[in-house]
Amino acid sequence: MSMTLLLVLVTTAVTLAAWVWPRLHEALVYWPPGVARGQWWRLLGHGFIHADGTHLLFNMITLYFFGTVMELVLTPRIGPFGFLLFYLSGLLVAILPTHLQHRRDARFLSLGASGAVAALLFAYILLRPWSLLFVLFIPVPAILFAAGYVVYSLRAQRRGGDRINHSAHLWGGVWGVAFMLALEPALALRFLEAVTSPASGSLWQG
């Protein structure tokens, strides 16, 4: 079984269990006072629970499709457990800026795999900037989607009020790009070349 499929199954199972047993939800959700009391598992646990079916379905579909591709790309370099650590570190890195901002806010909660999913998505976009992503069934070049996603997330984060942790999405994406560049720095130049040459294929040299 692939790590991506395992992550989808485990996340779905934990989410469903948390809907049945609210105490599990309370134990895993990111909650600043809990982390301050030493409940460090919340920095990862929040990524395995979701608010509702739409939230879960969207994240798991995105995780499956982009995770499957990135697992094939990364496993020859870092192995299956390296890929798992990349995903889990995406959850951690994505939530840390939120923690620094809200660490004294007892009313703040955050949950969902979106930070790690954004890491996979933006890692993929770095490799295939001109591949087509289907947004509401409309084909959009990946590089244009990434630009629009960042602009929207920054504006939505400043505006607030929608109960979505846009910061986690942004920092997850940053982590995905940073990880890939750390693994192969030459990707930066290849990406710039690919952006100006839409006919180029995958940038990964394996």
Long-range contacts (C-beta under 8 A, 24 or more apart in sequence): 2-68, 2-71, 2-80, 3-67, 3-71, 3-75, 3-80, 3-81, 3-83, 3-84, 3-87, 4-63, 4-64, 4-67, 4-68, 4-71, 5-64, 5-68, 7-63, 7-67, 7-84, 7-87, 8-60, 8-63, 8-64, 8-67, 10-48, 11-47, 11-48, 11-50, 11-56, 11-59, 11-60, 11-63, 11-113, 12-56, 12-60, 14-48, 14-49, 15-48, 15-49, 15-50, 15-56, 18-49, 24-49, 25-49, 25-111, 28-111, 29-109, 29-110, 29-111, 30-95, 30-98, 30-99, 30-109, 30-110, 30-111, 31-106, 31-108, 31-109, 32-99, 32-102, 32-103, 32-104, 32-105, 32-106, 32-108, 33-106, 35-99, 35-103, 36-103, 43-91, 43-92, 43-95, 43-96, 43-99, 44-88, 44-91, 44-92, 46-91, 46-95, 46-110, 46-111, 46-112, 47-88, 47-91, 47-111, 47-112, 47-113, 47-115, 47-116, 48-113, 49-111, 49-112, 50-111, 50-112, 50-113, 51-111, 51-112, 55-112, 59-112, 59-113, 59-114, 59-117, 60-113, 62-117, 62-120, 62-121, 63-113, 63-116, 63-117, 63-120, 66-117, 66-120, 66-121, 66-124, 67-117, 67-120, 69-124, 70-120, 70-123, 70-124, 73-127, 73-204, 73-206, 74-183, 76-206, 77-183, 77-206, 78-183, 86-119, 86-179, 87-116, 87-119, 87-120, 88-116, 89-175, 89-179, 90-115, 90-116, 90-117, 90-118, 90-119, 90-120, 90-172, 90-175, 90-176, 91-115, 91-116, 91-172, 93-119, 93-171, 93-172, 93-174, 93-175, 94-118, 94-119, 94-167, 94-168, 94-169, 94-171, 94-172, 94-175, 95-168, 96-171, 97-167, 97-168, 97-171, 98-165, 98-167, 98-168, 101-167, 110-165, 110-168, 112-165, 112-168, 114-165, 114-168, 114-169, 114-172, 115-165, 115-168, 115-169, 115-171, 115-172, 115-175, 116-172, 117-172, 118-168, 118-169, 118-170, 118-172, 118-173, 118-176, 119-172, 119-173, 119-175, 119-176, 119-179, 120-176, 121-173, 121-176, 122-146, 122-172, 122-173, 122-174, 122-176, 122-177, 123-176, 123-177, 123-179, 123-180, 126-176, 126-177, 126-180, 126-181, 126-187, 126-191, 126-203, 127-180, 127-187, 127-202, 127-203, 127-204, 128-201, 128-202, 128-203, 129-191, 129-194, 129-195, 130-194, 130-195, 130-198, 130-200, 141-198, 143-195, 146-173, 149-173
